[in-house]
């Protein structure tokens, strides 16, 4: 699959088959994150992989009861290990770094026939408690991973003229 095809096919999956993810496919998804660029190439991150059903249930409950998360055979939780580093452009590096790494993972998952969903609604403190994440770190998202149970809806996107301007912001 070409990269552009993976971009076109990637969807937010909210229904998963009752089928495990092969270790080889998981390793490719994790390797995609490992190879992602980061500020100063420091890779200030950890990725917690959760397969245990009880933990997946707890995580889903801590994500505003979005129980479809627990239906995925695994969850990946990206964690920023240096959330205090601010780049010279005044943006926290972890936001950019982990957005890139997670995007790499979602595209590789698509290549592998897997589905993901970027979860942004969750209780930071509860997730840290469940996964024993140090208080000073920051959970960036929850990423369920598994085989889609259905064909997600077509993405609706704005037209190019609505989002692109040349030379000056318009």
Secondary structure, DSSP 8 states (H G I E B T S, - for coil): --HHHHHHH--B---B-S----HHHHHHHHHHHHTS--GGG---EEEEEE--HHHHHHHHHHTTT-THHHHSSEEEEEEES-TT-B-TTSSBHHHHHHHHHHHHHHHHHHHTT-EEEEE--S-HHHHHHHHT--TTSEE--EEEEE-BSS---------HHHH--SSS--
